[in-house]
Amino acid sequence: MGGQMLIGSSMIALTVVIHTVGLIALIAYLRDRGLRAVGGGSYLVMMRVLVLTILGIFLLHSVEIWCWAVLYIWLGELAELHKALYFSTVTFTTLGYGDIVLDERWQLLTSLEATNGIILFGVSTAFVFAVLKKLFDAAGITGPED
């Protein structure tokens, strides 16, 4: 069990670093090329900012899922890449079909990957919300009046 915790915690640390670096890069890109231009209120620019934000986050989650999939192959738990990617995607998103399961000695990793996915999806949701808030502010869109 200690080995699973060490490997799983290392994977969580790796994916958190990937996510953090990716979001910082996305912030820099949006700041330099997107969000500054939004001040003019162009809806095409706003759409571009939102699409790039969502695609950037999707790319980050895809890389993180690939990391877990490669781990399962490296551990010898899943031999085929497509099955490892499928299993990792189902686990990371907490969908959890259960049609593919790891050997009992590595099952704790699935819980750690699912926890990792939940946390990173939460961070991603907050990031999209922050970008939307900037876009709404730039467009002069406000909430309901009190």
Summary of the structure (lengths in Angstrom):
residues: 146
radius of gyration: 18.6
end to end distance: 54.0
largest distance: 59.0
contacts: 418
relative contact order: 0.16
helix: 80%
strand: 0%
